[in-house]
Amino acid sequence: MENLSALTGAQKDELMDQVKQQIAVANAQELLTKMTEKCFKKCISKPGTSLDSSEQKCVAMCMDRYMDSWNLVSKAYSLRIQRERNHM
Amino acid sequence: MSDSFDSFSSGLENKSGDKELQEFLMVEKQKAQFNAQIHEFNDFCWDKCVDKPSNKLDSKTETCLTNCVDRFIDVSLLITNRFSQLLQKSGGM
């Protein structure tokens, strides 16, 4: 940590931006991995020689629904955290 | 701002610099943990609640997802409380 204290304001801002960006990338990667796994499971029951159009449509729809679900879960979780805070 | 200026004038600019970064990292860490938790909830609530993906999430599925999050937290709290009671009873802690 010693050399961190020698950072200028601009360097610190840059560092913070980089941290934020790396977190955002990690978050997107996690979402991507989960979506691929879940939508593969839901849409490809028997892997054929290629992805047929109905499978592709299913995967596209599944992606959208997975993100809907993510947002819904996020909302439910933040509401719950708020409620628990008010109880304290 | 005035805070960092005060410590600057008292010759503690190094410490105040660390503090700002530490606070920033703490907030970012909390946000990342919150996000990780949502990924986990969405993972198993999706399996429990979502059938074949269609044009939109129907209201039944939406209710199921919301309930899934709340009930999971309920179970987590219940188990934590009961577990600590069991520990106390056994005199272990």
N, CA and C atoms of all chains as a GROMACS GRO file, in nm:
protein
  543
    1MET      N    1   0.082  -0.120   0.000
    1MET     CA    2   0.000   0.000   0.000
    1MET      C    3   0.086   0.126   0.000
    2GLU      N    4   0.215   0.112   0.034
    2GLU     CA    5   0.301   0.230   0.050
    2GLU      C    6   0.300   0.320  -0.073
    3ASN      N    7   0.323   0.258  -0.190
    3ASN     CA    8   0.335   0.342  -0.310
    3ASN      C    9   0.201   0.396  -0.358
    4LEU      N   10   0.090   0.339  -0.307
    4LEU     CA   11  -0.040   0.392  -0.346
    4LEU      C   12  -0.060   0.533  -0.294
    5SER      N   13   0.000   0.562  -0.181
    5SER     CA   14  -0.022   0.693  -0.123
    5SER      C   15   0.048   0.803  -0.203
    6ALA      N   16   0.141   0.762  -0.291
    6ALA     CA   17   0.210   0.860  -0.372
    6ALA      C   18   0.134   0.893  -0.500
    7LEU      N   19   0.015   0.835  -0.518
    7LEU     CA   20  -0.062   0.860  -0.640
    7LEU      C   21  -0.115   1.001  -0.644
    8THR      N   22  -0.114   1.058  -0.763
    8THR     CA   23  -0.178   1.189  -0.779
    8THR      C   24  -0.328   1.168  -0.791
    9GLY      N   25  -0.402   1.278  -0.784
    9GLY     CA   26  -0.547   1.268  -0.794
    9GLY      C   27  -0.591   1.202  -0.922
   10ALA      N   28  -0.527   1.240  -1.031
   10ALA     CA   29  -0.565   1.185  -1.162
   10ALA      C   30  -0.535   1.036  -1.169
   11GLN      N   31  -0.421   0.996  -1.112
   11GLN     CA   32  -0.386   0.854  -1.111
   11GLN      C   33  -0.486   0.774  -1.029
   12LYS      N   34  -0.529   0.836  -0.920
   12LYS     CA   35  -0.626   0.768  -0.835
   12LYS      C   36  -0.758   0.750  -0.908
   13ASP      N   37  -0.800   0.855  -0.977
   13ASP     CA   38  -0.923   0.845  -1.055
   13ASP      C   39  -0.914   0.734  -1.159
   14GLU      N   40  -0.796   0.727  -1.221
   14GLU     CA   41  -0.777   0.626  -1.324
   14GLU      C   42  -0.784   0.486  -1.263
   15LEU      N   43  -0.721   0.472  -1.148
   15LEU     CA   44  -0.722   0.344  -1.078
   15LEU      C   45  -0.864   0.302  -1.043
   16MET      N   46  -0.941   0.399  -0.993
   16MET     CA   47  -1.080   0.369  -0.956
   16MET      C   48  -1.161   0.329  -1.078
   17ASP      N   49  -1.140   0.400  -1.188
   17ASP     CA   50  -1.210   0.365  -1.312
   17ASP      C   51  -1.176   0.224  -1.355
   18GLN      N   52  -1.047   0.189  -1.344
   18GLN     CA   53  -1.004   0.055  -1.385
   18GLN      C   54  -1.069  -0.052  -1.298
   19VAL      N   55  -1.072  -0.025  -1.167
   19VAL     CA   56  -1.135  -0.121  -1.076
   19VAL      C   57  -1.281  -0.141  -1.114
   20LYS      N   58  -1.351  -0.028  -1.136
   20LYS     CA   59  -1.492  -0.036  -1.173
   20LYS      C   60  -1.512  -0.115  -1.301
   21GLN      N   61  -1.424  -0.088  -1.396
   21GLN     CA   62  -1.436  -0.154  -1.526
   21GLN      C   63  -1.412  -0.304  -1.513
   22GLN      N   64  -1.312  -0.340  -1.434
   22GLN     CA   65  -1.282  -0.483  -1.416
   22GLN      C   66  -1.397  -0.555  -1.349
   23ILE      N   67  -1.460  -0.487  -1.252
   23ILE     CA   68  -1.575  -0.548  -1.185
   23ILE      C   69  -1.690  -0.566  -1.284
   24ALA      N   70  -1.710  -0.464  -1.369
   24ALA     CA   71  -1.818  -0.474  -1.468
   24ALA      C   72  -1.793  -0.588  -1.566
   25VAL      N   73  -1.667  -0.605  -1.607
   25VAL     CA   74  -1.634  -0.715  -1.698
   25VAL      C   75  -1.657  -0.849  -1.632
   26ALA      N   76  -1.613  -0.861  -1.507
   26ALA     CA   77  -1.632  -0.988  -1.435
   26ALA      C   78  -1.780  -1.020  -1.421
   27ASN      N   79  -1.859  -0.916  -1.396
   27ASN     CA   80  -2.003  -0.933  -1.381
   27ASN      C   81  -2.066  -0.981  -1.511
   28ALA      N   82  -2.025  -0.920  -1.621
   28ALA     CA   83  -2.078  -0.958  -1.751
   28ALA      C   84  -2.037  -1.102  -1.786
   29GLN      N   85  -1.914  -1.138  -1.750
   29GLN     CA   86  -1.868  -1.275  -1.777
   29GLN      C   87  -1.949  -1.378  -1.700
   30GLU      N   88  -1.977  -1.344  -1.575
   30GLU     CA   89  -2.056  -1.435  -1.491
   30GLU      C   90  -2.196  -1.455  -1.551
   31LEU      N   91  -2.256  -1.341  -1.591
   31LEU     CA   92  -2.388  -1.349  -1.653
   31LEU      C   93  -2.385  -1.433  -1.780
   32LEU      N   94  -2.283  -1.413  -1.859
   32LEU     CA   95  -2.268  -1.486  -1.986
   32LEU      C   96  -2.254  -1.636  -1.962
   33THR      N   97  -2.170  -1.672  -1.867
   33THR     CA   98  -2.150  -1.814  -1.835
   33THR      C   99  -2.279  -1.878  -1.788
   34LYS      N  100  -2.348  -1.808  -1.696
   34LYS     CA  101  -2.472  -1.863  -1.642
   34LYS      C  102  -2.578  -1.877  -1.750
   35MET      N  103  -2.590  -1.773  -1.833
   35MET     CA  104  -2.691  -1.775  -1.938
   35MET      C  105  -2.667  -1.889  -2.036
   36THR      N  106  -2.540  -1.906  -2.073
   36THR     CA  107  -2.507  -2.014  -2.167
   36THR      C  108  -2.545  -2.149  -2.110
   37GLU      N  109  -2.508  -2.170  -1.984
   37GLU     CA  110  -2.536  -2.297  -1.918
   37GLU      C  111  -2.688  -2.322  -1.908
   38LYS      N  112  -2.760  -2.218  -1.859
   38LYS     CA  113  -2.904  -2.235  -1.838
   38LYS      C  114  -2.980  -2.252  -1.970
   39CYS      N  115  -2.943  -2.174  -2.069
   39CYS     CA  116  -3.018  -2.177  -2.194
   39CYS      C  117  -2.982  -2.301  -2.277
   40PHE      N  118  -2.860  -2.347  -2.261
   40PHE     CA  119  -2.827  -2.474  -2.326
   40PHE      C  120  -2.914  -2.584  -2.268
   41LYS      N  121  -2.925  -2.585  -2.136
   41LYS     CA  122  -3.004  -2.686  -2.068
   41LYS      C  123  -3.150  -2.681  -2.112
   42LYS      N  124  -3.205  -2.557  -2.120
   42LYS     CA  125  -3.347  -2.542  -2.152
   42LYS      C  126  -3.377  -2.570  -2.299
   43CYS      N  127  -3.286  -2.533  -2.388
   43CYS     CA  128  -3.323  -2.530  -2.530
   43CYS      C  129  -3.268  -2.646  -2.613
   44ILE      N  130  -3.158  -2.705  -2.569
   44ILE     CA  131  -3.101  -2.813  -2.649
   44ILE      C  132  -3.118  -2.945  -2.574
   45SER      N  133  -3.226  -3.014  -2.608
   45SER     CA  134  -3.254  -3.138  -2.535
   45SER      C  135  -3.171  -3.252  -2.592
   46LYS      N  136  -3.159  -3.250  -2.725
   46LYS     CA  137  -3.078  -3.352  -2.790
   46LYS      C  138  -2.988  -3.287  -2.892
   47PRO      N  139  -2.860  -3.267  -2.862
   47PRO     CA  140  -2.772  -3.195  -2.953
   47PRO      C  141  -2.765  -3.263  -3.090
   48GLY      N  142  -2.799  -3.189  -3.196
   48GLY     CA  143  -2.792  -3.243  -3.331
   48GLY      C  144  -2.664  -3.201  -3.400
   49THR      N  145  -2.661  -3.213  -3.533
   49THR     CA  146  -2.539  -3.179  -3.606
   49THR      C  147  -2.522  -3.028  -3.621
   50SER      N  148  -2.631  -2.951  -3.602
   50SER     CA  149  -2.619  -2.804  -3.601
   50SER      C  150  -2.729  -2.748  -3.511
   51LEU      N  151  -2.718  -2.618  -3.480
   51LEU     CA  152  -2.826  -2.555  -3.405
   51LEU      C  153  -2.938  -2.525  -3.502
   52ASP      N  154  -3.052  -2.591  -3.489
   52ASP     CA  155  -3.158  -2.559  -3.583
   52ASP      C  156  -3.229  -2.430  -3.543
   53SER      N  157  -3.315  -2.380  -3.633
   53SER     CA  158  -3.369  -2.246  -3.612
   53SER      C  159  -3.456  -2.238  -3.487
   54SER      N  160  -3.526  -2.348  -3.455
   54SER     CA  161  -3.610  -2.340  -3.336
   54SER      C  162  -3.523  -2.336  -3.210
   55GLU      N  163  -3.410  -2.404  -3.215
   55GLU     CA  164  -3.319  -2.397  -3.101
   55GLU      C  165  -3.260  -2.258  -3.087
   56GLN      N  166  -3.224  -2.199  -3.202
   56GLN     CA  167  -3.170  -2.063  -3.197
   56GLN      C  168  -3.271  -1.964  -3.142
   57LYS      N  169  -3.397  -1.980  -3.186
   57LYS     CA  170  -3.502  -1.891  -3.136
   57LYS      C  171  -3.519  -1.909  -2.986
   58CYS      N  172  -3.517  -2.035  -2.945
   58CYS     CA  173  -3.533  -2.065  -2.802
   58CYS      C  174  -3.420  -2.002  -2.720
   59VAL      N  175  -3.298  -2.013  -2.771
   59VAL     CA  176  -3.183  -1.957  -2.698
   59VAL      C  177  -3.196  -1.805  -2.688
   60ALA      N  178  -3.236  -1.740  -2.799
   60ALA     CA  179  -3.252  -1.595  -2.797
   60ALA      C  180  -3.356  -1.553  -2.694
   61MET      N  181  -3.469  -1.624  -2.693
   61MET     CA  182  -3.575  -1.592  -2.598
   61MET      C  183  -3.530  -1.619  -2.456
   62CYS      N  184  -3.461  -1.730  -2.440
   62CYS     CA  185  -3.412  -1.769  -2.308
   62CYS      C  186  -3.319  -1.662  -2.249
   63MET      N  187  -3.230  -1.610  -2.334
   63MET     CA  188  -3.139  -1.503  -2.290
   63MET      C  189  -3.217  -1.385  -2.236
   64ASP      N  190  -3.317  -1.342  -2.315
   64ASP     CA  191  -3.397  -1.226  -2.272
   64ASP      C  192  -3.468  -1.253  -2.140
   65ARG      N  193  -3.524  -1.374  -2.128
   65ARG     CA  194  -3.595  -1.406  -2.005
   65ARG      C  195  -3.499  -1.418  -1.887
   66TYR      N  196  -3.379  -1.469  -1.915
   66TYR     CA  197  -3.282  -1.483  -1.805
   66TYR      C  198  -3.246  -1.345  -1.749
   67MET      N  199  -3.234  -1.248  -1.840
   67MET     CA  200  -3.203  -1.112  -1.794
   67MET      C  201  -3.322  -1.049  -1.723
   68ASP      N  202  -3.443  -1.076  -1.773
   68ASP     CA  203  -3.563  -1.031  -1.701
   68ASP      C  204  -3.562  -1.086  -1.559
   69SER      N  205  -3.534  -1.215  -1.552
   69SER     CA  206  -3.534  -1.282  -1.423
   69SER      C  207  -3.428  -1.222  -1.332
   70TRP      N  208  -3.311  -1.194  -1.388
   70TRP     CA  209  -3.201  -1.135  -1.310
   70TRP      C  210  -3.243  -1.001  -1.249
   71ASN      N  211  -3.309  -0.921  -1.333
   71ASN     CA  212  -3.353  -0.790  -1.285
   71ASN      C  213  -3.460  -0.802  -1.177
   72LEU      N  214  -3.548  -0.899  -1.195
   72LEU     CA  215  -3.654  -0.921  -1.097
   72LEU      C  216  -3.596  -0.965  -0.964
   73VAL      N  217  -3.502  -1.059  -0.970
   73VAL     CA  218  -3.436  -1.110  -0.850
   73VAL      C  219  -3.360  -0.996  -0.780
   74SER      N  220  -3.295  -0.915  -0.860
   74SER     CA  221  -3.221  -0.801  -0.806
   74SER      C  222  -3.314  -0.706  -0.731
   75LYS      N  223  -3.431  -0.681  -0.790
   75LYS     CA  224  -3.528  -0.592  -0.727
   75LYS      C  225  -3.578  -0.653  -0.595
   76ALA      N  226  -3.613  -0.782  -0.601
   76ALA     CA  227  -3.664  -0.849  -0.482
   76ALA      C  228  -3.560  -0.848  -0.370
   77TYR      N  229  -3.436  -0.871  -0.406
   77TYR     CA  230  -3.328  -0.874  -0.306
   77TYR      C  231  -3.305  -0.736  -0.245
   78SER      N  232  -3.304  -0.631  -0.328
   78SER     CA  233  -3.283  -0.498  -0.268
   78SER      C  234  -3.399  -0.456  -0.180
   79LEU      N  235  -3.522  -0.492  -0.222
   79LEU     CA  236  -3.638  -0.461  -0.138
   79LEU      C  237  -3.626  -0.530  -0.003
   80ARG      N  238  -3.582  -0.656  -0.008
   80ARG     CA  239  -3.569  -0.732   0.116
   80ARG      C  240  -3.463  -0.671   0.208
   81ILE      N  241  -3.352  -0.629   0.149
   81ILE     CA  242  -3.246  -0.566   0.228
   81ILE      C  243  -3.298  -0.439   0.294
   82GLN      N  244  -3.375  -0.361   0.217
   82GLN     CA  245  -3.435  -0.240   0.273
   82GLN      C  246  -3.527  -0.273   0.389
   83ARG      N  247  -3.611  -0.374   0.369
   83ARG     CA  248  -3.705  -0.413   0.474
   83ARG      C  249  -3.632  -0.457   0.600
   84GLU      N  250  -3.526  -0.537   0.582
   84GLU     CA  251  -3.451  -0.585   0.697
   84GLU      C  252  -3.385  -0.469   0.771
   85ARG      N  253  -3.338  -0.369   0.693
   85ARG     CA  254  -3.275  -0.252   0.756
   85ARG      C  255  -3.374  -0.176   0.842
   86ASN      N  256  -3.499  -0.164   0.790
   86ASN     CA  257  -3.600  -0.090   0.866
   86ASN      C  258  -3.638  -0.160   0.996
   87HIS      N  259  -3.622  -0.294   0.996
   87HIS     CA  260  -3.656  -0.371   1.115
   87HIS      C  261  -3.553  -0.357   1.226
   88MET      N  262  -3.431  -0.318   1.188
   88MET     CA  263  -3.322  -0.317   1.286
   88MET      C  264  -3.338  -0.204   1.389
   89MET      N  265  -1.420   1.672   0.076
   89MET     CA  266  -1.313   1.757   0.027
   89MET      C  267  -1.242   1.828   0.141
   90SER      N  268  -1.322   1.893   0.227
   90SER     CA  269  -1.262   1.969   0.337
   90SER      C  270  -1.187   1.875   0.430
   91ASP      N  271  -1.237   1.753   0.436
   91ASP     CA  272  -1.174   1.653   0.521
   91ASP      C  273  -1.031   1.625   0.476
   92SER      N  274  -1.016   1.603   0.344
   92SER     CA  275  -0.883   1.571   0.294
   92SER      C  276  -0.793   1.694   0.302
   93PHE      N  277  -0.854   1.811   0.291
   93PHE     CA  278  -0.773   1.933   0.301
   93PHE      C  279  -0.719   1.948   0.442
   94ASP      N  280  -0.804   1.921   0.540
   94ASP     CA  281  -0.761   1.929   0.680
   94ASP      C  282  -0.644   1.838   0.708
   95SER      N  283  -0.656   1.714   0.662
   95SER     CA  284  -0.547   1.621   0.691
   95SER      C  285  -0.424   1.655   0.608
   96PHE      N  286  -0.448   1.716   0.492
   96PHE     CA  287  -0.334   1.761   0.412
   96PHE      C  288  -0.255   1.867   0.487
   97SER      N  289  -0.328   1.961   0.542
   97SER     CA  290  -0.260   2.071   0.610
   97SER      C  291  -0.190   2.024   0.738
   98SER      N  292  -0.239   1.914   0.795
   98SER     CA  293  -0.170   1.863   0.912
   98SER      C  294  -0.064   1.760   0.875
   99GLY      N  295  -0.034   1.754   0.746
   99GLY     CA  296   0.076   1.671   0.701
   99GLY      C  297   0.044   1.522   0.694
  100LEU      N  298  -0.085   1.489   0.685
  100LEU     CA  299  -0.123   1.347   0.682
  100LEU      C  300  -0.181   1.308   0.547
  101GLU      N  301  -0.134   1.374   0.441
  101GLU     CA  302  -0.197   1.352   0.311
  101GLU      C  303  -0.187   1.206   0.266
  102ASN      N  304  -0.083   1.137   0.306
  102ASN     CA  305  -0.069   0.997   0.268
  102ASN      C  306  -0.183   0.913   0.324
  103LYS      N  307  -0.209   0.936   0.450
  103LYS     CA  308  -0.315   0.857   0.515
  103LYS      C  309  -0.450   0.887   0.455
  104SER      N  310  -0.478   1.015   0.427
  104SER     CA  311  -0.609   1.049   0.375
  104SER      C  312  -0.626   0.991   0.234
  105GLY      N  313  -0.517   0.983   0.159
  105GLY     CA  314  -0.524   0.924   0.026
  105GLY      C  315  -0.563   0.778   0.035
  106ASP      N  316  -0.499   0.707   0.127
  106ASP     CA  317  -0.533   0.567   0.149
  106ASP      C  318  -0.678   0.551   0.190
  107LYS      N  319  -0.724   0.643   0.273
  107LYS     CA  320  -0.859   0.633   0.325
  107LYS      C  321  -0.961   0.643   0.213
  108GLU      N  322  -0.938   0.737   0.122
  108GLU     CA  323  -1.033   0.754   0.012
  108GLU      C  324  -1.038   0.626  -0.072
  109LEU      N  325  -0.920   0.570  -0.101
  109LEU     CA  326  -0.916   0.446  -0.179
  109LEU      C  327  -0.980   0.332  -0.104
  110GLN      N  328  -0.952   0.326   0.026
  110GLN     CA  329  -1.009   0.218   0.105
  110GLN      C  330  -1.161   0.223   0.106
  111GLU      N  331  -1.215   0.345   0.122
  111GLU     CA  332  -1.360   0.360   0.120
  111GLU      C  333  -1.417   0.320  -0.014
  112PHE      N  334  -1.351   0.365  -0.118
  112PHE     CA  335  -1.395   0.332  -0.253
  112PHE      C  336  -1.399   0.180  -0.272
  113LEU      N  337  -1.290   0.115  -0.229
  113LEU     CA  338  -1.282  -0.031  -0.248
  113LEU      C  339  -1.387  -0.103  -0.164
  114MET      N  340  -1.415  -0.050  -0.046
  114MET     CA  341  -1.514  -0.113   0.039
  114MET      C  342  -1.652  -0.109  -0.027
  115VAL      N  343  -1.686   0.009  -0.081
  115VAL     CA  344  -1.816   0.025  -0.148
  115VAL      C  345  -1.824  -0.066  -0.270
  116GLU      N  346  -1.715  -0.070  -0.348
  116GLU     CA  347  -1.715  -0.154  -0.468
  116GLU      C  348  -1.725  -0.301  -0.432
  117LYS      N  349  -1.660  -0.337  -0.322
  117LYS     CA  350  -1.664  -0.476  -0.278
  117LYS      C  351  -1.806  -0.515  -0.238
  118GLN      N  352  -1.873  -0.423  -0.168
  118GLN     CA  353  -2.011  -0.450  -0.128
  118GLN      C  354  -2.100  -0.465  -0.250
  119LYS      N  355  -2.080  -0.378  -0.348
  119LYS     CA  356  -2.160  -0.387  -0.470
  119LYS      C  357  -2.134  -0.520  -0.542
  120ALA      N  358  -2.007  -0.562  -0.544
  120ALA     CA  359  -1.973  -0.688  -0.610
  120ALA      C  360  -2.035  -0.806  -0.536
  121GLN      N  361  -2.036  -0.799  -0.401
  121GLN     CA  362  -2.096  -0.908  -0.325
  121GLN      C  363  -2.247  -0.915  -0.348
  122PHE      N  364  -2.308  -0.797  -0.356
  122PHE     CA  365  -2.451  -0.790  -0.384
  122PHE      C  366  -2.481  -0.854  -0.520
  123ASN      N  367  -2.400  -0.819  -0.619
  123ASN     CA  368  -2.416  -0.877  -0.752
  123ASN      C  369  -2.396  -1.028  -0.753
  124ALA      N  370  -2.293  -1.073  -0.682
  124ALA     CA  371  -2.266  -1.217  -0.676
  124ALA      C  372  -2.383  -1.291  -0.615
  125GLN      N  373  -2.444  -1.230  -0.513
  125GLN     CA  374  -2.560  -1.290  -0.448
  125GLN      C  375  -2.677  -1.302  -0.546
  126ILE      N  376  -2.698  -1.198  -0.626
  126ILE     CA  377  -2.806  -1.201  -0.724
  126ILE      C  378  -2.782  -1.312  -0.828
  127HIS      N  379  -2.656  -1.326  -0.870
  127HIS     CA  380  -2.624  -1.434  -0.964
  127HIS      C  381  -2.661  -1.569  -0.904
  128GLU      N  382  -2.630  -1.584  -0.776
  128GLU     CA  383  -2.658  -1.712  -0.711
  128GLU      C  384  -2.809  -1.736  -0.698
  129PHE      N  385  -2.881  -1.634  -0.649
  129PHE     CA  386  -3.027  -1.646  -0.639
  129PHE      C  387  -3.088  -1.677  -0.774
  130ASN      N  388  -3.048  -1.601  -0.874
  130ASN     CA  389  -3.107  -1.618  -1.006
  130ASN      C  390  -3.079  -1.758  -1.060
  131ASP      N  391  -2.962  -1.810  -1.028
  131ASP     CA  392  -2.925  -1.944  -1.070
  131ASP      C  393  -3.028  -2.048  -1.023
  132PHE      N  394  -3.052  -2.055  -0.893
  132PHE     CA  395  -3.142  -2.163  -0.852
  132PHE      C  396  -3.290  -2.126  -0.861
  133CYS      N  397  -3.323  -1.995  -0.852
  133CYS     CA  398  -3.464  -1.957  -0.867
  133CYS      C  399  -3.511  -1.976  -1.012
  134TRP      N  400  -3.420  -1.956  -1.104
  134TRP     CA  401  -3.450  -1.982  -1.246
  134TRP      C  402  -3.487  -2.129  -1.263
  135ASP      N  403  -3.406  -2.217  -1.205
  135ASP     CA  404  -3.434  -2.360  -1.216
  135ASP      C  405  -3.568  -2.395  -1.152
  136LYS      N  406  -3.599  -2.329  -1.041
  136LYS     CA  407  -3.723  -2.361  -0.971
  136LYS      C  408  -3.845  -2.305  -1.041
  137CYS      N  409  -3.834  -2.186  -1.099
  137CYS     CA  410  -3.954  -2.113  -1.140
  137CYS      C  411  -3.980  -2.106  -1.290
  138VAL      N  412  -3.875  -2.110  -1.370
  138VAL     CA  413  -3.896  -2.084  -1.513
  138VAL      C  414  -3.908  -2.215  -1.589
  139ASP      N  415  -4.018  -2.225  -1.662
  139ASP     CA  416  -4.041  -2.343  -1.745
  139ASP      C  417  -3.978  -2.318  -1.881
  140LYS      N  418  -4.051  -2.342  -1.990
  140LYS     CA  419  -3.998  -2.313  -2.124
  140LYS      C  420  -3.995  -2.163  -2.145
  141PRO      N  421  -3.882  -2.108  -2.192
  141PRO     CA  422  -3.877  -1.964  -2.216
  141PRO      C  423  -3.976  -1.922  -2.324
  142SER      N  424  -4.056  -1.819  -2.295
  142SER     CA  425  -4.152  -1.770  -2.395
  142SER      C  426  -4.128  -1.622  -2.417
  143ASN      N  427  -4.229  -1.553  -2.475
  143ASN     CA  428  -4.209  -1.413  -2.511
  143ASN      C  429  -4.189  -1.320  -2.392
  144LYS      N  430  -4.251  -1.354  -2.282
  144LYS     CA  431  -4.222  -1.277  -2.161
  144LYS      C  432  -4.240  -1.364  -2.038
  145LEU      N  433  -4.189  -1.318  -1.927
  145LEU     CA  434  -4.211  -1.391  -1.803
  145LEU      C  435  -4.356  -1.370  -1.762
  146ASP      N  436  -4.433  -1.480  -1.744
  146ASP     CA  437  -4.571  -1.458  -1.703
  146ASP      C  438  -4.576  -1.424  -1.554
  147SER      N  439  -4.694  -1.376  -1.512
  147SER     CA  440  -4.702  -1.322  -1.376
  147SER      C  441  -4.679  -1.431  -1.271
  148LYS      N  442  -4.717  -1.553  -1.306
  148LYS     CA  443  -4.695  -1.663  -1.212
  148LYS      C  444  -4.545  -1.685  -1.188
  149THR      N  445  -4.470  -1.682  -1.298
  149THR     CA  446  -4.326  -1.698  -1.288
  149THR      C  447  -4.263  -1.582  -1.211
  150GLU      N  448  -4.312  -1.461  -1.237
  150GLU     CA  449  -4.258  -1.345  -1.167
  150GLU      C  450  -4.281  -1.356  -1.017
  151THR      N  451  -4.403  -1.396  -0.980
  151THR     CA  452  -4.432  -1.414  -0.837
  151THR      C  453  -4.341  -1.520  -0.777
  152CYS      N  454  -4.325  -1.629  -0.852
  152CYS     CA  455  -4.241  -1.739  -0.804
  152CYS      C  456  -4.098  -1.690  -0.780
  153LEU      N  457  -4.045  -1.612  -0.872
  153LEU     CA  458  -3.906  -1.563  -0.857
  153LEU      C  459  -3.892  -1.473  -0.734
  154THR      N  460  -3.988  -1.381  -0.719
  154THR     CA  461  -3.984  -1.292  -0.603
  154THR      C  462  -3.994  -1.371  -0.473
  155ASN      N  463  -4.091  -1.463  -0.469
  155ASN     CA  464  -4.106  -1.546  -0.349
  155ASN      C  465  -3.983  -1.630  -0.322
  156CYS      N  466  -3.923  -1.680  -0.429
  156CYS     CA  467  -3.805  -1.765  -0.417
  156CYS      C  468  -3.693  -1.692  -0.342
  157VAL      N  469  -3.670  -1.566  -0.379
  157VAL     CA  470  -3.566  -1.488  -0.311
  157VAL      C  471  -3.601  -1.469  -0.164
  158ASP      N  472  -3.725  -1.426  -0.138
  158ASP     CA  473  -3.764  -1.398   0.000
  158ASP      C  474  -3.764  -1.524   0.086
  159ARG      N  475  -3.814  -1.634   0.032
  159ARG     CA  476  -3.817  -1.757   0.112
  159ARG      C  477  -3.677  -1.812   0.135
  160PHE      N  478  -3.589  -1.794   0.037
  160PHE     CA  479  -3.452  -1.842   0.058
  160PHE      C  480  -3.388  -1.766   0.174
  161ILE      N  481  -3.411  -1.634   0.177
  161ILE     CA  482  -3.353  -1.554   0.286
  161ILE      C  483  -3.417  -1.596   0.419
  162ASP      N  484  -3.549  -1.621   0.418
  162ASP     CA  485  -3.616  -1.670   0.539
  162ASP      C  486  -3.550  -1.797   0.590
  163VAL      N  487  -3.530  -1.891   0.497
  163VAL     CA  488  -3.470  -2.019   0.537
  163VAL      C  489  -3.329  -1.997   0.592
  164SER      N  490  -3.255  -1.910   0.525
  164SER     CA  491  -3.119  -1.881   0.569
  164SER      C  492  -3.118  -1.824   0.712
  165LEU      N  493  -3.212  -1.730   0.738
  165LEU     CA  494  -3.220  -1.671   0.872
  165LEU      C  495  -3.263  -1.774   0.975
  166LEU      N  496  -3.364  -1.855   0.936
  166LEU     CA  497  -3.416  -1.957   1.028
  166LEU      C  498  -3.306  -2.054   1.068
  167ILE      N  499  -3.233  -2.100   0.968
  167ILE     CA  500  -3.128  -2.198   0.995
  167ILE      C  501  -3.015  -2.136   1.078
  168THR      N  502  -2.980  -2.013   1.046
  168THR     CA  503  -2.875  -1.945   1.124
  168THR      C  504  -2.916  -1.932   1.271
  169ASN      N  505  -3.042  -1.886   1.292
  169ASN     CA  506  -3.089  -1.870   1.430
  169ASN      C  507  -3.094  -2.002   1.504
  170ARG      N  508  -3.153  -2.104   1.438
  170ARG     CA  509  -3.167  -2.232   1.505
  170ARG      C  510  -3.031  -2.294   1.532
  171PHE      N  511  -2.941  -2.276   1.439
  171PHE     CA  512  -2.807  -2.332   1.456
  171PHE      C  513  -2.736  -2.266   1.575
  172SER      N  514  -2.753  -2.135   1.589
  172SER     CA  515  -2.687  -2.070   1.701
  172SER      C  516  -2.751  -2.110   1.833
  173GLN      N  517  -2.886  -2.136   1.830
  173GLN     CA  518  -2.950  -2.187   1.950
  173GLN      C  519  -2.895  -2.323   1.989
  174LEU      N  520  -2.879  -2.408   1.886
  174LEU     CA  521  -2.827  -2.543   1.912
  174LEU      C  522  -2.686  -2.534   1.972
  175LEU      N  523  -2.608  -2.444   1.919
  175LEU     CA  524  -2.472  -2.426   1.971
  175LEU      C  525  -2.475  -2.382   2.117
  176GLN      N  526  -2.565  -2.287   2.145
  176GLN     CA  527  -2.574  -2.239   2.282
  176GLN      C  528  -2.617  -2.348   2.377
  177LYS      N  529  -2.718  -2.427   2.332
  177LYS     CA  530  -2.770  -2.534   2.418
  177LYS      C  531  -2.662  -2.637   2.448
  178SER      N  532  -2.586  -2.668   2.346
  178SER     CA  533  -2.482  -2.770   2.367
  178SER      C  534  -2.365  -2.714   2.449
  179GLY      N  535  -2.374  -2.585   2.479
  179GLY     CA  536  -2.270  -2.525   2.562
  179GLY      C  537  -2.138  -2.508   2.492
  180GLY      N  538  -2.140  -2.530   2.361
  180GLY     CA  539  -2.015  -2.520   2.286
  180GLY      C  540  -1.963  -2.378   2.277
  181MET      N  541  -2.057  -2.284   2.272
  181MET     CA  542  -2.011  -2.146   2.256
  181MET      C  543  -2.043  -2.061   2.378
   0.00000   0.00000   0.00000
